[in-house]
Amino acid sequence: GSPVPPEERRLRDKKHLDDITAARLPPLHHSPAKLLSIEESIAIQIQQKEAYEEMQAKLAAQKLAERLNIKMLRFEPEGDASMQYREVRDED
């Protein structure tokens, strides 16, 4: 065989994919890859690491609370919840 031109090969591969699947690649919503300086890369990695660790800590706290059967409620010392427990007395 003679070599197939790249354009014809691409069309043939696309037709083959159309024949065997209805799946389509999702549209690209983000900008293509770009080069970053080392400083920008490190800053992004540190930010991602902190977010990951925070998420891991929340998940660990949630799992521990579930295992110990503890209900986590919001504590608002200056909010309405604290007013329910205070006694109101007249000083007269």
Steps between C-alpha positions, in 0.01 A plus 500: 500500500557854430515734800171670591507881513459634858175685418337189354620291794350753747164493317505119493581482875223752577249298295610184681442669836160621381413142402601337829395761760266790559734648761641842425780688666372787714568848368812672628382753759840607622783673325770274362810424705745782552849531637536629855799635679642289782369752757144487361513122488618473861235748618225300327633171639509640854146636462375165369679312778340723767154455347554123480617479861205710618260272314671192644472645853128570454443151365695344787302704754174397336597131500614519862176671602299232321702224664462654846136590433558870565280762340687808387295813560592859431605687814399866507561645848363841402216362286137418566575151632672637812208731576266205546681385813530833679262592775359848493465657846392837611746672725224695683 
